[in-house]
Amino acid sequence: MKANVELQLILKDWRLQRQLITLTFVAGATALSILLIGTQTPAVIGTVFFFVSMVFCACLLPMQNIVNERKKQTLAFVMSLPVSSARYGAAKLISTVGLFVILWLTLLGAGFFMILSRHVLPVGAIPAGLIIMNFPLIGFCLLTGTALVGESEGWATAMMAVVNSSYWLAWYLLASRLPDLTKTWGGPVAVWSPAVVKILVVEFAMILVILGVTLYLQSRKRNFI
């Protein structure tokens, strides 16, 4: 019975947020289509808007799916269901993260397809592109964890400000501290150097740690958020 309730909570979130996911996918696909023009300016515009679409969803999804549920006072209904606060938190985390990861993987695959089959960007851009695509994924996990555990719109908004203001720093460090990466991202071959592999390992480790800590802290609660 409890498992069925959790599944229904996840499906409910997916139904409510499908419009946001669809709009983000359309925005990302539109940005990729700009790359087909083929000149330098459209390539820059398309790449930037592709990244912005991911950042937009990474910010808005946790606010809508977690924070707004508390603001709109819909938790009174949830509290009447046969589900514990820990299981509710797990269902909320699965629904929010699952939605974003599906979108992230879809757009990532579409980006790789455009590079490998349509050659809109050099193949050497793939390692740097994967590193950069992990930035909004990490930011999303931080926002989701803060929104779920912090129980406050203020905490979530503060984390959003910190995350959004950190993207430029990540870009700067990537370009300034890894000159080999910037030299090869315009090449015809993807170069998976030890530095690139190390960065990817650290990024995915951060994602797992953030989600693990979020689930642990939420499981310690005795009340609904």
LUMKOLMI-375476 format. One line per 10 residues: number of its first residue (from 0); for each residue x, y, z of N, C-alpha, C. Coordinates in pm, 1 decimal, padded with zeros to 6 digits. Layout:
residues N
NUM> X/Y/Z/X/Y/Z/X/Y/Z | ...
end
This chain:
residues 225
0> 00082.9/-00120.4/00000.0/00000.0/00000.0/00000.0/00086.5/00125.6/00000.0 | 00188.8/00128.6/00086.6/00275.2/00246.4/00095.6/00351.7/00267.5/-00033.8 | 00399.0/00156.4/-00092.5/00471.7/00168.6/-00217.7/00382.7/00228.0/-00326.0 | 00254.7/00189.1/-00326.1/00161.3/00242.2/-00424.3/00138.4/00391.0/-00402.0 | 00132.0/00433.3/-00275.8/00114.2/00575.5/-00244.5/00234.0/00655.2/-00293.2 | 00353.4/00604.2/-00267.9/00473.8/00672.7/-00313.3/00476.2/00684.8/-00465.2 | 00438.1/00578.1/-00534.5/00433.6/00581.5/-00680.1/00333.9/00685.7/-00728.8 | 00218.7/00693.1/-00663.9/00118.6/00791.8/-00702.5/00167.8/00934.0/-00678.2 | 00243.3/00954.8/-00570.3/00300.5/01087.1/-00544.2/00400.7/01126.1/-00653.2 | 00483.1/01028.9/-00695.6/00580.5/01055.3/-00801.2/00509.5/01087.6/-00932.6
10> 00409.9/01007.8/-00968.1/00336.2/01030.7/-01092.5/00261.7/01163.2/-01087.9 | 00211.1/01199.3/-00969.7/00142.8/01328.3/-00955.3/00236.4/01443.1/-00985.8 | 00358.9/01436.4/-00931.9/00457.9/01541.5/-00958.6/00492.8/01547.4/-01106.9 | 00507.5/01432.6/-01167.7/00543.8/01429.3/-01310.2/00433.3/01491.0/-01395.4 | 00306.7/01465.8/-01358.5/00196.5/01525.8/-01433.7/00195.2/01677.5/-01417.0 | 00219.5/01725.1/-01296.9/00215.0/01868.8/-01270.5/00329.6/01943.7/-01337.5 | 00445.2/01879.1/-01352.4/00563.4/01947.2/-01405.0/00591.1/01915.8/-01551.2 | 00503.0/01844.8/-01617.4/00530.1/01806.0/-01756.2/00537.6/01927.5/-01848.1 | 00463.5/02033.7/-01817.7/00468.6/02151.8/-01903.3/00605.6/02218.4/-01896.3 | 00661.1/02229.3/-01775.7/00794.6/02288.0/-01760.7/00898.9/02205.0/-01834.1
20> 00892.0/02074.0/-01820.9/00988.5/01986.7/-01887.2/00975.5/01998.1/-02039.5 | 00852.0/02003.7/-02088.0/00830.3/02015.6/-02231.5/00884.7/02147.2/-02285.3 | 00857.8/02255.6/-02214.5/00906.8/02386.8/-02257.8/01059.9/02391.3/-02258.6 | 01121.0/02330.7/-02156.4/01267.1/02328.9/-02151.4/01324.3/02247.3/-02265.6 | 01262.1/02135.1/-02295.1/01309.7/02052.0/-02406.3/01296.9/02127.0/-02538.6 | 01185.7/02195.6/-02557.7/01166.5/02273.1/-02681.0/01271.7/02382.9/-02690.7 | 01299.8/02450.3/-02577.5/01401.1/02556.0/-02577.9/01539.3/02499.5/-02610.3 | 01573.4/02385.6/-02549.9/01702.2/02323.2/-02578.1/01713.6/02276.6/-02722.1 | 01605.4/02217.9/-02774.4/01606.9/02171.9/-02913.0/01617.1/02289.4/-03009.4 | 01549.9/02399.2/-02976.2/01558.7/02518.9/-03059.8/01701.2/02573.5/-03061.0
30> 01764.3/02574.7/-02943.2/01903.1/02621.2/-02935.3/01994.8/02534.1/-03020.3 | 01972.8/02403.9/-03017.7/02054.7/02314.8/-03101.1/02030.0/02336.8/-03249.0 | 01906.9/02368.2/-03283.7/01876.8/02390.6/-03425.5/01945.2/02516.1/-03477.6 | 01970.6/02613.5/-03387.6/02041.5/02734.8/-03429.3/02182.4/02700.1/-03476.2 | 02240.1/02596.2/-03416.7/02375.4/02556.1/-03454.6/02383.7/02511.0/-03600.1 | 02271.1/02470.0/-03656.3/02272.0/02420.8/-03794.4/02301.1/02531.1/-03895.3 | 02288.1/02656.1/-03854.7/02318.4/02766.4/-03946.3/02464.1/02760.2/-03989.6 | 02551.3/02721.1/-03893.7/02687.7/02688.3/-03932.5/02792.6/02793.9/-03913.6 | 02756.9/02919.6/-03894.2/02858.2/03022.8/-03876.0/02891.8/03038.7/-03727.9 | 02991.6/03120.0/-03698.3/03042.0/03130.7/-03561.8/02940.8/03193.2/-03466.7
40> 02877.1/03301.8/-03508.6/02782.7/03370.5/-03419.2/02664.2/03281.5/-03381.4 | 02596.8/03216.6/-03476.2/02489.8/03124.2/-03436.6/02539.1/03010.3/-03347.4 | 02662.2/02966.4/-03369.1/02716.4/02859.3/-03285.2/02728.1/02904.7/-03140.5 | 02774.9/03026.9/-03121.0/02787.1/03081.1/-02985.3/02649.4/03101.4/-02923.4 | 02557.2/03159.5/-03000.6/02422.0/03185.8/-02949.8/02351.3/03055.4/-02913.9 | 02359.1/02958.1/-03004.2/02293.5/02830.5/-02978.2/02350.5/02759.6/-02857.3 | 02482.7/02761.3/-02842.0/02546.5/02696.0/-02727.8/02507.3/02762.3/-02597.1 | 02507.4/02895.2/-02596.5/02472.2/02968.7/-02474.4/02326.9/02943.3/-02434.9 | 02235.6/02950.6/-02531.4/02094.7/02930.4/-02498.9/02065.0/02785.6/-02461.8 | 02140.3/02692.3/-02516.6/02125.9/02552.1/-02476.2/02160.3/02536.6/-02328.6
50> 02271.1/02598.3/-02286.5/02310.9/02593.4/-02147.1/02211.4/02668.4/-02058.5 | 02164.0/02782.6/-02104.8/02069.0/02862.8/-02026.9/01938.6/02787.0/-02004.7 | 01893.6/02712.8/-02104.4/01769.1/02636.5/-02088.5/01782.2/02533.0/-01977.2 | 01899.8/02470.4/-01965.3/01922.0/02374.6/-01858.4/01926.8/02443.8/-01722.8 | 01992.3/02559.1/-01715.8/02000.4/02634.3/-01590.7/01861.9/02680.3/-01547.5 | 01781.9/02724.3/-01642.4/01645.9/02769.9/-01613.2/01564.6/02658.7/-01548.3 | 01567.9/02540.7/-01606.7/01492.2/02428.3/-01551.1/01549.8/02384.3/-01416.6 | 01683.7/02387.5/-01404.5/01748.3/02348.0/-01278.9/01705.5/02438.3/-01163.9 | 01674.3/02563.7/-01192.6/01629.3/02657.0/-01089.6/01479.6/02642.6/-01061.8 | 01401.9/02633.2/-01169.2/01257.2/02640.5/-01154.7/01193.5/02511.1/-01105.2
60> 01248.2/02396.3/-01145.7/01186.5/02268.9/-01108.7/01182.9/02246.1/-00958.3 | 01294.5/02263.5/-00883.3/01285.7/02244.0/-00737.9/01191.4/02343.5/-00670.5 | 01188.3/02466.4/-00721.3/01099.8/02566.3/-00661.1/00953.3/02528.5/-00681.9 | 00919.3/02483.7/-00801.0/00780.2/02448.8/-00829.4/00739.1/02317.9/-00763.6 | 00827.1/02219.2/-00768.8/00787.3/02085.7/-00724.5/00800.6/02065.4/-00574.3 | 00883.4/02146.9/-00507.6/00905.2/02127.8/-00364.4/00858.6/02247.9/-00284.0 | 00914.2/02364.8/-00314.3/00884.2/02484.1/-00235.1/00738.1/02524.8/-00249.7 | 00686.3/02525.8/-00373.0/00548.8/02569.3/-00394.1/00447.1/02477.1/-00328.7 | 00482.7/02350.5/-00311.2/00390.0/02258.5/-00244.7/00368.4/02300.2/-00100.1 | 00470.8/02355.4/-00040.1/00457.3/02405.1/00096.6/00385.1/02539.2/00097.5
70> 00416.7/02626.4/00001.5/00353.8/02758.5/-00003.1/00203.5/02748.8/-00028.0 | 00164.5/02653.8/-00114.1/00023.9/02640.2/-00147.8/-00053.0/02557.5/-00045.5 | 00017.9/02515.4/00059.3/-00045.0/02445.9/00172.2/-00118.0/02319.3/00128.5 | -00054.5/02245.0/00039.3/-00111.8/02116.8/-00003.1/-00061.8/02000.5/00082.2 | 00026.7/02029.8/00179.5/00080.3/01921.7/00261.6/-00023.3/01863.7/00356.6 | -00128.6/01937.7/00384.3/-00233.4/01884.0/00472.8/-00293.1/01757.0/00413.1 | -00308.7/01756.1/00280.2/-00358.9/01635.2/00214.5/-00256.7/01523.4/00221.3 | -00128.9/01556.0/00197.9/-00024.9/01454.3/00200.1/-00015.1/01390.1/00337.3 | -00027.5/01469.6/00442.6/-00017.2/01417.7/00578.6/-00127.5/01317.6/00610.6 | -00238.0/01322.9/00535.2/-00347.1/01228.5/00558.9/-00323.2/01094.0/00490.8
80> -00220.2/01085.2/00408.8/-00191.5/00961.1/00337.6/-00110.4/00866.0/00425.4 | -00121.7/00735.3/00399.4/-00046.0/00636.4/00478.7/00099.7/00627.9/00434.5 | 00176.3/00734.4/00457.2/00316.4/00738.2/00416.9/00393.2/00821.0/00518.9 | 00511.5/00774.3/00555.4/00593.1/00844.7/00653.7/00662.0/00964.4/00590.2 | 00715.5/01052.7/00675.1/00786.7/01169.3/00624.3/00910.9/01128.1/00545.8 | 00977.8/01021.0/00591.3/01097.3/00973.9/00520.8/01061.4/00922.5/00382.1 | 00954.4/00845.8/00372.6/00913.5/00792.2/00242.8/00859.8/00902.9/00152.3 | 00792.8/00999.2/00211.9/00746.0/01112.6/00133.0/00864.6/01189.9/00076.3 | 00965.2/01213.4/00160.5/01084.3/01284.1/00113.3/01155.1/01208.1/00002.8 | 01162.4/01074.2/00016.8/01225.4/00992.6/-00086.8/01146.7/01001.1/-00217.7
90> 01013.7/00996.7/-00207.9/00931.0/01007.8/-00328.2/00947.7/01143.6/-00394.5 | 00954.0/01248.1/-00313.7/00971.0/01382.7/-00367.8/01108.3/01397.6/-00433.3 | 01210.3/01340.0/-00372.4/01344.6/01346.3/-00430.1/01350.8/01268.9/-00560.9 | 01289.7/01150.2/-00563.9/01290.6/01068.2/-00685.3/01216.7/01138.2/-00798.7 | 01102.3/01196.3/-00767.9/01024.5/01261.6/-00873.3/01097.0/01382.8/-00929.6 | 01155.1/01463.9/-00841.9/01222.1/01586.1/-00887.9/01349.5/01553.9/-00963.9 | 01433.5/01469.7/-00904.5/01559.4/01433.4/-00969.5/01533.1/01353.2/-01096.6 | 01436.6/01263.1/-01090.7/01406.6/01181.7/-01208.0/01364.4/01265.7/-01327.6 | 01279.9/01365.2/-01303.4/01236.9/01452.6/-01411.7/01354.6/01524.9/-01476.4 | 01439.9/01581.2/-01391.4/01551.1/01659.5/-01445.5/01653.5/01570.0/-01514.7
100> 01682.4/01454.8/-01457.9/01781.7/01365.5/-01518.0/01734.4/01315.8/-01654.8 | 01606.7/01285.6/-01667.4/01553.8/01242.9/-01797.4/01570.9/01354.2/-01900.0 | 01536.3/01477.1/-01859.7/01554.9/01590.8/-01949.7/01701.9/01611.5/-01981.4 | 01786.6/01604.6/-01880.7/01930.8/01625.5/-01898.0/01990.6/01522.9/-01993.3 | 01956.1/01397.9/-01975.5/02007.9/01292.6/-02061.9/01958.0/01308.2/-02205.0 | 01831.0/01348.0/-02219.7/01774.3/01365.5/-02353.2/01845.5/01476.3/-02429.1 | 01863.4/01591.6/-02362.8/01930.3/01703.3/-02428.9/02079.1/01675.0/-02449.6 | 02141.1/01604.6/-02354.6/02281.2/01567.6/-02371.7/02298.1/01476.3/-02492.4 | 02210.5/01376.5/-02504.0/02216.2/01287.9/-02619.3/02190.5/01361.5/-02749.3 | 02096.8/01455.7/-02746.1/02068.8/01534.2/-02866.7/02189.3/01619.2/-02905.5
110> 02257.4/01675.4/-02804.5/02376.5/01754.2/-02832.7/02487.6/01671.2/-02893.8 | 02511.3/01553.4/-02838.0/02613.5/01464.6/-02893.4/02577.6/01420.6/-03035.3 | 02448.3/01395.4/-03057.0/02404.5/01356.1/-03191.7/02432.1/01467.0/-03292.9 | 02405.1/01590.4/-03253.0/02428.2/01703.8/-03342.4/02576.8/01720.6/-03373.1 | 02661.4/01691.9/-03274.6/02805.4/01705.3/-03296.5/02858.7/01592.9/-03384.2 | 02817.6/01470.0/-03353.8/02874.7/01354.6/-03422.5/02816.5/01332.2/-03561.5 | 02689.3/01364.9/-03579.9/02626.9/01336.6/-03708.8/02611.6/01459.6/-03797.7 | 02585.1/01574.4/-03736.9/02565.0/01695.7/-03815.2/02686.8/01787.9/-03813.0 | 02782.1/01756.5/-03725.6/02908.5/01830.2/-03718.1/02888.3/01980.5/-03695.7 | 02793.6/02013.3/-03607.2/02766.7/02154.1/-03578.4/02878.1/02215.2/-03494.2
120> 02951.1/02130.6/-03420.3/03067.0/02172.0/-03341.6/03176.9/02068.2/-03361.6 | 03301.6/02104.3/-03336.7/03409.5/02005.3/-03347.4/03390.9/01891.4/-03247.1 | 03432.5/01772.3/-03285.0/03422.4/01656.6/-03195.1/03504.9/01679.2/-03068.7 | 03611.0/01757.6/-03078.4/03693.3/01786.8/-02961.8/03620.2/01862.1/-02852.9 | 03501.1/01916.2/-02883.4/03424.0/01989.9/-02783.5/03346.1/01898.5/-02689.9 | 03342.7/01768.9/-02720.7/03260.7/01677.3/-02640.4/03307.7/01668.4/-02494.9 | 03437.1/01648.1/-02464.2/03477.9/01641.5/-02322.5/03443.8/01768.5/-02244.7 | 03475.4/01884.4/-02303.2/03442.9/02009.6/-02235.8/03291.8/02026.7/-02223.3 | 03217.7/01984.7/-02326.5/03072.7/01995.8/-02321.9/03012.0/01912.1/-02210.5 | 03064.9/01791.2/-02191.3/03014.7/01706.1/-02084.0/03045.4/01766.5/-01947.6
130> 03164.0/01821.0/-01931.7/03199.7/01886.7/-01805.4/03105.7/02003.5/-01777.8 | 03082.2/02084.5/-01880.1/02996.3/02201.8/-01863.5/02852.1/02161.2/-01838.4 | 02805.7/02056.2/-01902.8/02668.0/02010.2/-01881.6/02645.7/01961.3/-01739.3 | 02752.9/01920.1/-01672.5/02739.1/01876.7/-01534.1/02719.8/01993.7/-01438.2 | 02755.2/02114.6/-01479.5/02738.3/02229.9/-01392.2/02592.1/02250.1/-01350.8 | 02497.5/02261.1/-01446.8/02357.6/02276.5/-01404.5/02303.8/02154.6/-01331.4 | 02357.5/02035.8/-01358.7/02313.2/01916.5/-01286.4/02354.8/01924.7/-01139.7 | 02477.9/01968.5/-01114.3/02523.6/01986.4/-00976.2/02443.4/02097.0/-00908.3 | 02424.3/02208.5/-00979.5/02345.7/02317.4/-00922.8/02203.8/02274.7/-00891.5 | 02144.8/02194.8/-00979.6/02010.2/02143.3/-00955.5/02005.3/02058.2/-00829.0
140> 02103.7/01970.8/-00811.3/02106.8/01884.7/-00692.1/02119.4/01968.0/-00564.8 | 02201.0/02072.8/-00568.3/02214.6/02160.7/-00452.0/02083.1/02231.0/-00421.1 | 02016.0/02280.2/-00524.2/01888.7/02348.3/-00503.8/01781.4/02252.9/-00451.8 | 01778.3/02134.0/-00508.8/01678.9/02035.4/-00466.0/01701.0/01995.4/-00321.1 | 01827.3/01968.9/-00285.2/01857.4/01932.2/-00147.6/01822.4/02043.1/-00049.6 | 01854.1/02166.7/-00085.3/01823.2/02279.6/00002.4/01673.5/02299.2/00016.8 | 01601.0/02288.6/-00094.7/01456.4/02306.4/-00091.0/01388.4/02197.2/-00009.1 | 01438.7/02074.3/-00019.9/01375.5/01962.0/00049.0/01408.7/01959.7/00196.7 | 01532.0/01988.5/00230.5/01575.9/01980.1/00370.7/01556.4/02112.6/00444.1 | 01575.5/02223.7/00372.1/01572.0/02354.4/00437.7/01435.6/02399.2/00483.1
150> 01328.1/02346.5/00422.5/01190.7/02378.8/00460.9/01161.2/02527.9/00452.4 | 01228.7/02599.1/00364.3/01211.8/02743.1/00359.6/01235.7/02793.7/00218.2 | 01147.0/02882.6/00174.7/01167.6/02946.2/00045.4/01290.6/03035.6/00048.8 | 01317.6/03093.9/00164.7/01434.1/03179.6/00178.4/01564.1/03104.7/00156.7 | 01575.7/02985.8/00217.2/01696.9/02905.0/00198.5/01712.2/02864.0/00052.4 | 01601.4/02824.1/-00009.0/01607.3/02782.1/-00149.2/01645.7/02898.9/-00239.8 | 01590.3/03016.2/-00211.7/01622.9/03134.0/-00292.5/01769.5/03172.8/-00275.4 | 01819.4/03165.5/-00151.6/01960.1/03197.7/-00126.0/02052.0/03100.6/-00199.6 | 02018.9/02971.8/-00197.4/02100.2/02873.7/-00268.7/02093.6/02897.0/-00419.6 | 01976.9/02936.6/-00469.6/01964.3/02967.0/-00611.7/02057.3/03082.0/-00650.6
160> 02063.1/03184.1/-00565.8/02150.9/03297.2/-00594.5/02297.0/03254.3/-00594.7 | 02334.3/03170.5/-00499.2/02473.1/03123.1/-00490.8/02507.6/03039.0/-00612.9 | 02419.8/02947.5/-00648.6/02446.2/02858.4/-00762.0/02456.1/02936.7/-00892.3 | 02359.5/03025.5/-00916.4/02358.2/03098.9/-01042.7/02477.3/03193.3/-01056.4 | 02524.6/03245.4/-00944.0/02639.9/03334.7/-00949.9/02771.7/03258.7/-00956.8 | 02766.9/03126.3/-00944.4/02889.2/03045.9/-00946.6/02921.5/02990.3/-01084.1 | 02826.2/02994.8/-01176.6/02851.3/02937.5/-01308.0/02966.1/03008.3/-01379.8 | 02970.0/03139.9/-01369.0/03077.0/03213.1/-01437.8/03213.1/03176.0/-01381.4 | 03215.9/03151.7/-01248.4/03342.7/03113.2/-01186.3/03387.3/02975.9/-01235.6 | 03293.2/02884.6/-01249.4/03326.1/02751.8/-01300.3/03377.9/02760.7/-01443.9
170> 03314.1/02844.1/-01525.7/03360.9/02865.2/-01662.3/03503.5/02919.6/-01662.2 | 03525.6/03018.9/-01576.5/03657.3/03083.2/-01572.2/03765.8/02984.1/-01529.5 | 03738.9/02908.0/-01425.2/03837.7/02810.7/-01377.7/03864.3/02703.7/-01482.2 | 03760.3/02663.7/-01552.0/03776.5/02561.3/-01654.8/03867.4/02611.1/-01767.2 | 03846.8/02737.2/-01806.9/03925.1/02791.2/-01918.3/04066.2/02829.9/-01877.5 | 04082.4/02878.4/-01752.1/04213.2/02929.4/-01711.6/04304.2/02822.3/-01652.9 | 04247.0/02723.2/-01584.7/04328.1/02622.3/-01518.1/04352.3/02499.1/-01603.3 | 04279.1/02486.3/-01713.1/04296.9/02369.4/-01800.4/04323.2/02414.9/-01943.0 | 04439.9/02471.7/-01967.2/04470.0/02519.7/-02102.9/04470.9/02408.3/-02206.9 | 04507.2/02286.1/-02165.8/04507.0/02174.9/-02261.1/04366.1/02146.4/-02312.4
180> 04267.1/02162.7/-02223.7/04128.8/02139.0/-02263.6/04082.8/02242.1/-02364.9 | 04116.8/02368.1/-02340.3/04076.2/02473.5/-02432.9/04148.1/02462.3/-02567.5 | 04265.8/02401.7/-02567.2/04339.2/02385.6/-02692.4/04282.4/02273.1/-02777.9 | 04222.0/02174.6/-02714.7/04175.6/02057.1/-02789.3/04026.6/02059.6/-02820.5 | 03949.6/02152.9/-02760.3/03805.7/02145.6/-02784.2/03765.8/02193.9/-02923.9 | 03858.9/02246.5/-02999.4/03831.4/02278.9/-03138.7/03887.9/02177.3/-03235.8 | 03940.5/02066.7/-03181.5/04003.0/01966.0/-03266.1/03904.8/01864.7/-03321.0 | 03949.2/01778.7/-03411.6/03862.6/01679.7/-03475.1/03841.6/01553.0/-03392.2 | 03914.4/01542.4/-03279.5/03906.8/01421.1/-03197.4/03882.5/01461.2/-03052.1 | 03797.2/01385.6/-02983.6/03772.9/01409.0/-02841.5/03891.0/01355.8/-02761.3
190> 03953.5/01441.7/-02682.6/04070.7/01404.0/-02603.1/04028.3/01388.1/-02457.7 | 04032.0/01263.3/-02408.8/03994.2/01234.4/-02269.8/04121.9/01226.3/-02186.1 | 04175.8/01341.2/-02154.4/04299.7/01348.8/-02077.4/04274.7/01310.8/-01932.4 | 04380.4/01279.9/-01856.1/04362.8/01249.8/-01713.4/04292.5/01362.4/-01637.8 | 04319.7/01487.6/-01675.4/04254.5/01600.6/-01608.2/04103.8/01599.7/-01633.8 | 04064.3/01570.3/-01757.2/03922.4/01565.1/-01791.1/03853.2/01453.5/-01714.3 | 03914.8/01336.1/-01711.8/03856.8/01222.5/-01639.9/03844.3/01253.4/-01490.8 | 03947.0/01317.7/-01435.0/03943.9/01352.1/-01293.2/03829.9/01448.6/-01262.4 | 03812.3/01548.9/-01348.2/03704.0/01644.9/-01326.9/03568.3/01576.7/-01333.4 | 03549.3/01489.2/-01430.4/03422.0/01418.3/-01443.8/03394.6/01330.1/-01323.0
200> 03498.0/01262.3/-01274.5/03481.3/01177.8/-01155.6/03441.3/01262.7/-01035.5 | 03506.9/01376.2/-01018.2/03474.3/01465.6/-00906.7/03331.6/01517.8/-00919.5 | 03291.1/01554.8/-01040.3/03155.7/01607.1/-01060.1/03050.2/01502.7/-01026.1 | 03065.7/01382.2/-01077.3/02966.0/01278.6/-01048.7/02969.6/01236.9/-00902.0 | 03087.1/01240.8/-00839.7/03095.9/01212.0/-00696.4/03021.6/01318.4/-00616.7 | 03034.8/01444.1/-00655.5/02962.2/01551.9/-00588.2/02811.6/01530.9/-00597.7 | 02765.9/01490.6/-00714.6/02622.3/01467.7/-00733.3/02572.4/01357.4/-00640.3 | 02646.0/01246.7/-00634.3/02605.4/01135.4/-00548.8/02608.4/01174.1/-00401.0 | 02711.2/01249.1/-00360.9/02721.3/01291.1/-00220.7/02606.4/01384.9/-00184.2 | 02578.0/01481.8/-00270.6/02470.1/01576.5/-00242.3/02336.5/01504.9/-00228.3
210> 02306.5/01414.7/-00320.9/02180.5/01341.4/-00314.4/02176.5/01248.0/-00194.0 | 02290.7/01184.6/-00162.9/02295.8/01096.5/-00047.0/02274.8/01171.0/00083.1 | 02340.3/01285.2/00098.2/02323.6/01366.5/00219.4/02180.0/01417.1/00229.5 | 02122.2/01457.5/00116.5/01983.4/01503.9/00117.2/01888.3/01395.0/00164.1 | 01904.6/01276.3/00109.0/01816.9/01164.6/00147.2/01836.0/01128.8/00293.7 | 01960.5/01132.6/00342.8/01987.0/01100.7/00482.9/01922.6/01202.8/00575.5 | 01942.8/01330.9/00547.6/01886.4/01434.3/00633.8/01734.1/01431.9/00631.8 | 01678.0/01405.2/00514.4/01532.2/01398.4/00506.3/01478.7/01278.3/00582.6 | 01551.9/01167.4/00580.2/01506.7/01047.5/00650.4/01509.8/01064.9/00802.3 | 01588.3/01160.1/00851.2/01596.9/01185.9/00994.3/01481.6/01268.1/01047.2
220> 01402.7/01326.8/00956.4/01292.9/01410.6/00999.3/01176.1/01325.9/01049.3 | 01102.2/01383.7/01136.6/00981.9/01316.7/01187.5/00854.8/01387.5/01145.4 | 00870.6/01502.6/01077.8/00756.4/01578.2/01030.5/00771.0/01601.8/00881.9 | 00660.0/01626.4/00814.9/00662.9/01659.2/00673.3/00721.5/01797.9/00656.2 | 00784.3/01821.8/00537.0/00839.3/01954.0/00512.1/00726.0/02053.4/00497.8
end
